[in-house]
Amino acid sequence: MTYVYVILHEYHMTYTKAIQFGQEQQEVARIAKVLSHPARIAILQHLAETKSCISGDISNALPLSRTTVSQHLQELKSAGLIKGEIDGLTVCYCIDQEQYDRARLLLETMLAAIKSTCCDDSCSC
């Protein structure tokens, strides 16, 4: 009984803390988390460079195994940054331009809003 309480209590605390932040903050954090892995950045760059849906094995173009690429594709797809399907060994993925543009706007807006007034030319730090 105590074990179940601890799990439920810890889940509730995590969930409660997350909902105390605004929807936009949560969305920016989710996008940033997905973009925090260099393999996912490489996959997005590869998809952007091809300028079309990728059919075939993306791992041929990257220094990653098929399994690793597949896991990262799933993360990018879950975040809405890419769209596509896996059918056996065949992959067809491309950047979801609408969702990508939304993510870019959210990140740009957040970064532009965070400005430091401390460290200018007169600061000695």
C-alpha positions as CSV (number, residue, x, y, z in Angstrom):
1,M,0.0,0.0,0.0
2,T,2.8,2.4,0.9
3,Y,4.6,1.6,-2.4
4,V,1.5,2.5,-4.5
5,Y,1.1,5.7,-2.5
6,V,4.7,6.7,-3.1
7,I,4.4,6.1,-6.9
8,L,1.1,8.0,-7.1
9,H,2.4,10.8,-4.9
10,E,5.6,11.2,-7.0
11,Y,3.6,11.1,-10.2
12,H,1.2,13.7,-8.8
13,M,4.0,16.0,-7.8
14,T,5.6,15.8,-11.2
15,Y,2.3,16.3,-13.0
16,T,1.4,19.2,-10.7
17,K,4.7,21.0,-11.2
18,A,4.4,20.7,-15.0
19,I,0.9,22.2,-15.1
20,Q,2.1,25.2,-13.1
21,F,3.8,26.5,-16.2
22,G,2.1,28.0,-19.1
23,Q,1.1,26.0,-22.2
24,E,3.7,27.9,-24.3
25,Q,6.5,27.2,-21.8
26,Q,5.6,23.5,-21.8
27,E,5.6,23.4,-25.6
28,V,8.9,25.2,-25.9
29,A,10.4,22.8,-23.4
30,R,9.1,19.7,-25.2
31,I,10.5,21.0,-28.5
32,A,13.9,21.8,-26.9
33,K,14.0,18.4,-25.3
34,V,13.5,16.7,-28.7
35,L,16.1,19.0,-30.3
36,S,18.6,18.3,-27.5
37,H,20.1,15.3,-29.2
38,P,22.7,15.8,-32.0
39,A,21.4,12.8,-33.9
40,R,18.0,14.4,-34.2
41,I,19.5,17.6,-35.4
42,A,21.5,15.6,-38.1
43,I,18.3,13.8,-39.1
44,L,16.4,17.1,-39.5
45,Q,19.3,18.6,-41.5
46,H,19.4,15.5,-43.7
47,L,15.7,15.8,-44.4
48,A,16.0,19.5,-45.1
49,E,18.9,19.0,-47.5
50,T,17.0,16.4,-49.6
51,K,14.0,18.7,-50.0
52,S,11.7,15.7,-50.4
53,C,10.4,12.7,-48.6
54,I,13.1,10.2,-47.8
55,S,12.3,6.7,-49.0
56,G,14.7,4.1,-47.9
57,D,17.3,3.8,-45.2
58,I,18.2,7.1,-43.6
59,S,20.9,5.4,-41.6
60,N,23.0,5.1,-44.9
61,A,23.5,8.8,-44.8
62,L,24.3,9.1,-41.1
63,P,26.8,7.4,-38.7
64,L,23.9,5.7,-36.9
65,S,22.4,2.2,-36.9
66,R,18.9,1.6,-38.3
67,T,17.6,1.0,-34.8
68,T,19.0,4.2,-33.5
69,V,17.7,6.2,-36.5
70,S,14.3,4.6,-36.0
71,Q,14.1,5.6,-32.4
72,H,15.1,9.2,-33.2
73,L,12.6,9.4,-36.0
74,Q,9.9,8.3,-33.6
75,E,10.9,11.1,-31.2
76,L,10.8,13.7,-34.0
77,K,7.5,12.4,-35.2
78,S,6.0,12.4,-31.7
79,A,7.0,16.1,-31.4
80,G,5.4,16.8,-34.7
81,L,8.5,18.0,-36.4
82,I,8.4,15.3,-39.1
83,K,5.7,13.2,-40.7
84,G,5.9,9.9,-42.4
85,E,5.7,6.1,-42.0
86,I,7.8,3.1,-41.5
87,D,6.8,0.0,-43.4
88,G,9.3,-2.8,-42.7
89,L,12.7,-1.6,-43.8
90,T,11.2,1.2,-46.0
91,V,11.0,4.6,-44.5
92,C,9.3,7.6,-45.9
93,Y,9.8,10.8,-43.8
94,C,9.9,14.5,-44.4
95,I,9.7,17.7,-42.3
96,D,6.2,18.7,-41.3
97,Q,6.6,22.2,-42.5
98,E,3.5,23.6,-40.6
99,Q,4.6,22.1,-37.3
100,Y,8.3,23.0,-37.9
101,D,7.3,26.6,-38.6
102,R,5.3,26.7,-35.4
103,A,8.2,25.3,-33.4
104,R,10.6,27.8,-35.0
105,L,8.3,30.7,-34.1
106,L,7.9,29.5,-30.5
107,L,11.6,29.2,-30.1
108,E,12.4,32.5,-31.8
109,T,9.8,34.3,-29.7
110,M,11.0,32.8,-26.4
111,L,14.7,33.6,-27.2
112,A,13.9,37.1,-28.3
113,A,12.0,37.8,-25.1
114,I,14.9,36.7,-22.9
115,K,17.3,39.6,-22.9
116,S,19.9,40.3,-20.3
117,T,20.5,43.9,-19.2
118,C,23.3,42.9,-16.9
119,C,26.2,42.0,-19.1
120,D,26.7,44.9,-21.4
121,D,29.9,46.7,-22.1
122,S,30.0,48.4,-18.7
123,C,29.7,45.1,-16.8
124,S,33.0,43.8,-15.2
125,C,32.0,40.1,-15.0
